[in-house]
């Protein structure tokens, strides 16, 4: 199935531009991407369970972080949830993709979105990394195939260092969505202060190669329960271990 999907994707147009989302919760919104890179966003058939979770978790006027913004599909959803009095900070280190999110913000007139063209990680402050890029995103899950992909130098910062420089005097964060293609542990490590002090709602998509033990150790040390709530699985499908390419919500311990 994956090979067929990749073959079909190769035949799709690569031209990046504004597209009206055809169906789903974001129907009618416009997103700047290409059919090749993100056809599921244009058709509106992706992240349906995650967007439903946003609807029950994000409130008007809140501040949310979209870590790993890609082309801004989830940022659009969060912007609708928090409304014009809320804030969505979208972190996307691939400059071309961050630029597309900025255009998406503009064509939808969503002033509540702030695009931050920096990746989150665990350096002391600000660092650079050279990472493989596929379909508009930095990806550490490519394994042996990584050498065949274009690489870009991206900026990476520790959230706890960066946030005071971004928040305009309002440090409150109500929720965090993380989807960073294998860099989940580094992102969490760099926001230990936020997690420990504010305990925001948290949803993370886990990917291949991520050390689940270390991941959960960081969460528990920050005051979260290690019990994960699956976001995008069938009601009766609750795996004993955290599966690859699935999203999970975590809440603070009582």
C-alpha positions in Angstrom: 0.0 0.0 0.0 2.8 2.4 0.9 4.5 1.7 -2.5 1.3 2.4 -4.4 0.7 5.6 -2.4 4.3 6.8 -3.2 3.8 6.0 -6.9 0.6 8.0 -7.0 2.2 10.9 -5.1 5.0 11.1 -7.6 2.4 11.8 -10.4 0.8 14.6 -8.5 1.6 18.3 -9.2 4.5 19.7 -7.2 3.5 23.3 -7.7 3.0 25.0 -4.3 0.1 27.5 -4.1 -3.1 28.2 -2.3 -5.7 25.4 -2.4 -9.2 25.4 -0.9 -9.7 22.5 1.5 -12.4 20.4 -0.1 -14.0 18.5 2.8 -13.7 17.8 6.5 -13.7 20.2 9.5 -11.6 22.8 7.7 -13.6 22.8 4.5 -13.5 26.1 2.8 -10.3 27.2 4.5 -7.3 27.7 2.2 -3.9 26.1 2.6 -0.7 26.9 0.8 0.9 23.6 -0.2 1.2 21.2 -3.2 -0.8 18.1 -4.3 2.5 16.2 -4.2 3.5 17.2 -0.7 0.2 17.2 1.2 -2.8 15.9 -0.8 -4.7 14.7 2.3 -4.8 18.3 3.6 -6.2 19.6 0.4 -8.9 16.9 0.3 -9.5 17.4 4.0 -9.3 13.7 4.9 -6.4 13.8 7.3 -6.0 14.2 11.1 -9.7 13.9 11.7 -9.4 12.4 15.1 -6.8 14.9 16.2 -8.9 17.8 15.0 -11.8 16.4 17.0 -9.6 16.2 20.0 -8.6 19.9 19.5 -12.4 20.8 19.5 -12.8 19.3 23.0 -9.5 20.4 24.4 -8.7 23.9 23.0 -10.8 26.9 24.1 -11.5 30.4 23.0 -8.8 32.8 24.1 -6.2 30.1 24.9 -2.6 29.8 23.8 -1.4 26.7 22.0 1.9 25.6 20.5 1.9 23.7 17.2 5.4 22.1 17.2 6.1 20.7 13.8 3.8 22.9 11.8 4.6 21.5 8.3 2.2 23.4 6.0 -0.1 24.6 8.8 -3.0 22.3 8.6 -3.2 21.7 12.4 -2.4 25.4 13.0 -5.6 26.3 11.0 -7.6 23.9 13.2 -6.1 25.4 16.4 -6.7 28.9 15.2 -10.4 28.1 14.7 -10.6 26.7 18.2 -8.9 29.6 20.1 -10.5 32.3 18.0 -9.2 35.8 17.3 -8.5 36.4 21.1 -6.3 33.3 21.3 -2.8 32.6 20.2 -1.2 29.8 18.1 2.6 29.7 17.9 3.6 27.5 15.0 7.2 26.2 15.1 8.4 25.0 11.6 12.2 24.9 10.9 12.0 24.3 7.2 12.1 27.9 5.8 10.1 27.2 2.7 7.3 25.4 4.7 7.3 28.2 7.3 6.8 30.7 4.5 3.8 28.7 3.2 2.3 28.8 6.7 2.8 32.5 6.8 0.9 32.7 3.4 -1.8 30.4 4.8 -2.2 32.7 7.8 -2.6 35.7 5.4 -5.1 34.2 3.0 -7.3 33.1 5.9 -6.9 36.3 7.8 -5.8 34.5 11.0 -3.8 37.1 13.0 -3.8 34.7 16.0 -1.2 32.5 14.3 2.5 33.4 14.9 4.9 31.5 12.6 8.3 30.8 14.2 10.8 29.4 11.6 12.8 27.5 14.2 12.8 23.9 15.3 12.5 23.0 19.0 15.1 20.7 20.6 17.4 20.6 23.6 20.5 22.8 22.9 21.5 25.2 25.7 20.1 28.1 23.6 20.2 28.3 19.8 22.0 25.8 17.5 21.9 24.6 13.9 21.4 21.1 12.5 21.6 19.7 9.0 18.7 17.4 8.5 17.1 15.4 5.6 14.0 17.0 4.1 11.0 15.2 2.6 7.7 16.7 1.5 8.4 20.0 3.2 9.5 18.6 6.6 12.6 17.7 8.4 12.5 13.9 9.0 14.8 11.7 11.3 12.7 8.6 10.6 14.1 7.9 7.1 16.8 5.5 8.4 19.1 4.1 5.6 17.3 6.2 3.0 18.3 9.5 4.6 21.4 10.0 2.4 19.2 10.1 -0.7 17.2 13.1 0.5 18.0 16.8 0.2 19.4 18.2 3.4 19.0 21.7 4.9 20.6 23.6 7.7 17.9 24.5 10.2 17.9 26.5 13.4 17.0 24.6 16.6 16.3 26.2 20.0 15.4 25.0 23.5 11.8 26.1 24.1 12.4 27.1 27.7 15.2 29.5 26.5 13.2 30.8 23.5 9.7 31.3 25.0 10.5 34.4 27.1 11.8 36.0 23.9 8.5 35.3 22.0 5.6 35.5 24.4 5.2 39.3 24.6 4.9 39.2 28.3 2.2 36.5 28.5 4.0 33.2 29.3 0.8 31.1 29.7 0.5 28.0 27.5 -2.7 25.9 27.6 -1.8 23.2 25.1 1.0 21.7 23.0 0.8 19.5 19.9 4.1 17.9 18.9 4.6 16.1 15.5 8.3 16.3 14.7 9.3 13.1 12.8 11.5 11.4 15.3 12.7 14.4 17.4 10.0 14.0 20.1 12.4 13.4 23.0 14.6 16.4 22.2 11.5 18.7 22.0 10.2 17.5 25.4 13.6 17.7 27.0 13.8 21.4 25.9 10.5 22.3 27.4 10.8 20.6 30.8 10.3 23.9 32.5 7.0 24.6 30.7 5.7 21.1 31.4 6.7 21.1 35.0 5.4 24.6 35.8 2.2 24.9 33.7 1.2 21.3 32.9 -0.5 22.2 29.5 -2.6 19.7 27.7 -0.3 17.6 25.5 -0.7 15.5 22.4 2.3 13.9 20.7 2.6 11.8 17.5 5.3 9.2 18.1 7.5 8.0 15.4 10.0 5.2 14.6 13.2 5.2 16.5 12.0 7.3 19.5 13.1 5.9 22.8 9.7 5.3 24.6 11.3 4.8 28.0 13.2 8.1 27.9 10.1 9.8 26.5 7.9 8.7 29.4 10.7 9.4 31.9 10.7 13.1 30.9 6.9 13.3 31.1 6.7 11.6 34.6 9.5 13.9 35.9 7.4 16.9 34.7 4.4 15.6 36.6 2.5 13.8 33.9 0.9 10.4 34.0 2.6 7.8 31.9 -0.8 6.6 30.8 -1.4 7.6 27.2 -4.8 8.1 25.6 -4.8 7.1 21.9 -6.1 9.8 19.6 -6.2 8.2 16.2 -7.0 4.5 16.9 -10.2 2.5 16.7 -12.1 2.4 20.0 -11.1 -1.2 20.8 -7.5 -0.8 19.5 -5.4 0.0 22.6 -1.9 -1.3 22.1 0.3 -2.3 25.0 3.1 -0.2 23.7 3.1 3.3 22.1 2.9 2.6 18.4 4.7 4.4 15.6 2.9 7.1 13.6 0.1 7.4 16.2 -0.9 10.4 18.3 -1.4 10.1 22.1 -2.7 12.6 24.7 -1.1 12.9 28.1 -2.4 14.6 31.2 -0.9 15.8 34.4 -0.9 13.4 37.4 -3.5 14.1 40.0 
